[in-house]
Amino acid sequence: MKVNETKSIRNLVVVSHGNAGKTTLSEAILFKRKIIGRIGKVEDGNTVSDYQPEEKERKFSISLSIIPFEYNGVKVNYIDTPGYSDFVGEVLSGIRGGDNGLMLINAAGGIEIQTKKYWKFLENGHKPRAFFVNKLDLEGTDFLKIVEQVRQTFGMKVIPVTVPIYENGKLSSVFSLFDGKDQGLNDSETVEEFKKQLREIAAEGDDSLLEKYLEGGELSPEDIKVGLRNAFIRENFFPLFAGSALSLIGIDEFLNFIVDFMASPEDIVNIEGTNPKNNELEKRKISTDETFSAFVFKTLSDPYVGKLSFTKIYSGILKSNSQVYNSSKDALEKLSQLLFLTGSAQEAVDEVIAGDICVITKLTVTQTNDTLSDRDNSILYPVIKFPEPMLVKSMRPKTKNDEDRMSIGLARVIEEDPTLKVSKNLETKEQLISGIGEIHLSVVTEKLSQRYGVNIDLAVPKVPYRETITTKIKVEGKYKKQTGGHGQYGHCLLEVEPIERGKALNFESKIFGGSIPKQYIPAIEKGVKEAMGSGMLAGFSVADIGVAVVDGSYHPVDSSEMAFKIAGSMALKKALEQGNSILLEPIENITVLVDEQYMGDVIGDLNSKRGKVLGMKIENNKQIIEALVPLAEILNYANDLNSITQGTGEFTMEFSHYEQVPPKIADKIIQESQLKKGKEE
């Protein structure tokens, strides 16, 4: 697929709520272009774009894919994205790769949850955008009702450009409002009103046309085309198409619009970045005349080819078997092969020009969000801001072999998914994996198993409870052991008391007169710290105590560091037994963003979780709720919030402090811990 000019490229990202038909639309276009012989179905697992094993098994898109095709001398890069919110990272990557956006709407479902969210993403990315009302061949669908919903939600700049034509109650074709006389809706007044609105938008798209229109002159079809294209590119006009991808209705009209109206990379005046040498703002024109620069918006690990870097060329020309500079990593990369992908099908190319999208194979250090450029004229482009993962699970390898391979498999999966994070809780000794939702993490476990032979179990993570004392106490630790040779002798008296939360341990020596030589004091501290690793209530680590060595004794021959370490440990254990120990739990500071209609339910849910609401405010038409909530109550909060807000809510949380666990809950935790300990013994 050869492209000679940047102006002959259209990069189109297609987004929607799940099951609106994005993948089917790509199949319809490929069939129309005679690239495939029949339309595949997502349900049958035989579509071009949903080619990964996980997608075939689950019957929905998981990763973005690119479907390039040619139409009327123009190359179109159709970027198909997942609809489920768990894979929002793929949508954000796709939007970065596209210059135009298409919102697909299921005629049977109307404006669904993710539709609004993805519209906002496109709007924030300043992408010219259109609508395609799909599945109008389904019984009971109402085109004008959908149009009304869309315009109420997204504004009156949304104007239909095609309308459905029905014969004997069935969708037969669509009629373009750019052409001729209406023969479809049996509502000529409505159609004429849409045509009038198109003329007005076209006139506003060009100063000379506006003057002509206001003076009462008729706009020619060519005038309207020029004006509407200007308005579309400036985001002052959002065309709406009617059709059915599965029935191949409305496809040709949409393809014509892509070629005639949508923005080419040249229509984007400049791309802004920063100069990595002085951090100053720098602009690049999307042109082959500029020096080379590009941005990696997606990474994929192919089991046969290796790492694939989906790359958008912003300026210059990229040639295979050349060397480029990674501005983000300050490293040189040797290029081997450049590919155009159509789903999983690969086409090797020698060069890729500004504005086009390609895949680079086997880059060494380059990752998603990296900028590639000419070393002598380097630039850094803004990175994609991926959402923080909200659902945390502990993961355990099923076998020793899985444990040995797990780190390699996880590294590969994380490399291609920036919304995934792996960490280790040093207190609970658990490895944690964080994702957007349950489906997301479930898909990750499948990838680990199928691609890398790593089998893991996911579970709710343990809560890192802590124990502390509530009264000041004086205790003695004495270790005395006589053997055939030298014995062991260590003796210390400790004062142990509760201190301020978050201070962990305050250790000091108050020895005067040499009752314990100075060289043994560090050994006592070491013994105290080791004993703090397991409390007396439920075996959790001990915190927030002050320990002072106030007295003791030693033996000139038998005393040793080991003996005093054991003595220190014995003394602290006595303090924990006698000092009225209590259980502490981590409290999280949580910030929840929701639509106003869900605010009451969210606050009620937080209160039921022993939460304390600190305040509320409005920002960007969202209600922001701040609260303190025990971690134990919100381990599955991502699922709870999704259920309450129908997937529209978002939240972040960070550790705040530790507080005493209420007695009834503490008793239950202690009983469960003792029961588990008994089973293990």
C-alpha positions, 0 to 999 in steps of 0.5 A: 500500500503505497502513499506518496502524499501526506494530504492523501491520508486519513487517520480515523479512530472509531469509538463507542460503547460495547456492541455498537458495531465498530468491528462489523463496520470495519468488516463491511468496509473491507468487504466493500473494498474487496479486501475480504470475500465475506463479512466476518462476525465477532460472534464467530471469531472470524473478523480481521481486527479481533484476531487475538485468542482472548478476543475470539474466545470472549467475542469482543475487542480487547486491543486496538487494531488498525485496518488500512484501506484505499478509497478514491486515491486516499489511504484510510487508517481505520483504528478499531478500539474496544468498547468496554470500559476495562480497556479504556487505555486502548481507546486513549491510545487509538485517539492519539493515533487518529486525526478524526473521530467516529462515534458509533451509536447502536440504534437499539440502545441510544446514548449509552454509558461509554458514549459520553465518556469517549466523546469527552476524550475526543473533545479533549484531544481536539479531534473533528468527529462524526456520528454513525447510527448503526443497526437501523435495520433492527426492528423498533429502531427510531432514527429521528428519536436517536437524532433528538437524543444525540443533539440533546446530549452533544449539541445542535451542531450535530446534523444528519447528513444521511437519513434512512429509507424504508421499504415495506417497513425494512431498511433498504438504503439511505438518502444523502441530504447533500443531494436531490429531493427527499424520498425516504422519511416521509417528513419533508419538513424535518428533512428540509430543516436539516438541509437548512441547518447544513447550509447555515453551518456551511456558510459559517465555515467560510467568510466569503460564503457567509457574506454570500449567504447573508446577501440571499445568494444560493450556495452551490453544492461545491460551496456547501462542501467547502464550507462544511469541510472547514466547519468539520475540521474546526469542530463546528459541525458534527455530521451524523450518518444513518445505516447498518454495517451488517446490511452494508447500508450507508457505507458508501456515503460514509466512505465518500465523507471520509475522503471529501471532508475529513482532516488529512494530517496536513490540515493539522497546522502544527504539532506541539512538543518540547525541546529536550535540551532546553525544555522550551516549546517547539512546533513541528509541521506535519510534512515530509519536508521537516526532519523526522519525528514520531510518537509510539502510541501502542505496544504489542507483544507478538509471540512470533515477531516480538515487540511491535511498536505502533507509531505515528509519523509526525514529520519527515520520512521513516526508512527501514534499516535506519537508526533513530533517536529515542528522545524519551530514553536518550538512546539510539534505536536501530530499526529493522522492519517497518510494517503496515498491519491489517489486523494480524496480516503484515505488509513490509514497507521500505519507508513511511511518510509524515502523517501515516501510521506504521508498526516498527518491530523489535525496538529495544528500549522504546515503549508506549509514550516514547518520542522518536526523532532525529538526534540533531533535531530532537523533540519530545511530544506530550505523553498519553495520560492513562488512568490509574488502575483502580482494582487491586488483587493479590496474585499467586503462581500456581506452581514453582515453574509458574513462579520462575516464569511469572516475572518475564510474563508480567514484564511483557504484559505490562509493556503493552498495557500502561493501565496495568501495574504490579507491586509488592506489599512488604508487610503482607509479603503479597505480590499485587496486580492492579487493573481497571476492572475485573474483566481487565485482570481476567484477560491479563491472567489469560494472556499470561497463561496462553502466551507465556505459560504462566498460571496464577490465581487472583484473590482479594489482597490481605489488609496490612493490619498492625498491632500496638499497645495502649499502656506504658509498661516495664518488662524484663528480658533475661536469657541465660543458658549454660553449656559445656563451654562458654554459656549465654547471658543477656539481661535487660529491663525495658520501658515500653509505651505507646507513641504517636501514630505513624512513628513506628518505633522510637528506641533509646538507651537510658543506661547509666553506670555501665550496667549493660556495655554500650556494644550490646545496646544495638543487639537489644534494638535488633531483638526488639525489631525482630519481635515487632514483626509478629504481634500477640493478637493476630500475628500482625507487625507491631508499630507506634511504640517507644522502647527505652533500655533502662537497666540490666546486667551482663556477664564478663565471659558469657554475655554476647550480642546474640544473648542480648538480642534474644533478651530484647526480643523476650522483653518486648513479647512480654510488653505486648502480652501485658500492655493491652494490645489493640489492632490498627487498620489502614485508613485511605483518603479517597476521592470519588468523581461522579455525576450528580445523579449518583452522588447520594447513592455514593455517599450512602455507600461510603457511610455503610463502609465506615467512611467519613465524608470530608467534603464535596465540590463541583469541578468540570460538571462532576461531583467530587467527594472526599472521604476517609475509609478503612482499606478493608472496606474498599478492597473491591471498590472499583466494582462497587462504584461501577455498579452504583454509577453504571461505569461512569464513576472514577476514584483515586485513593492514597494511604492516610493513617492508621486507626484502631479497629472497632472491637467487634471487628477486631475480635472477628479478625483475631478469631479468623487469624487464630483459626487459620494458624490452628489449621496450619499447625 
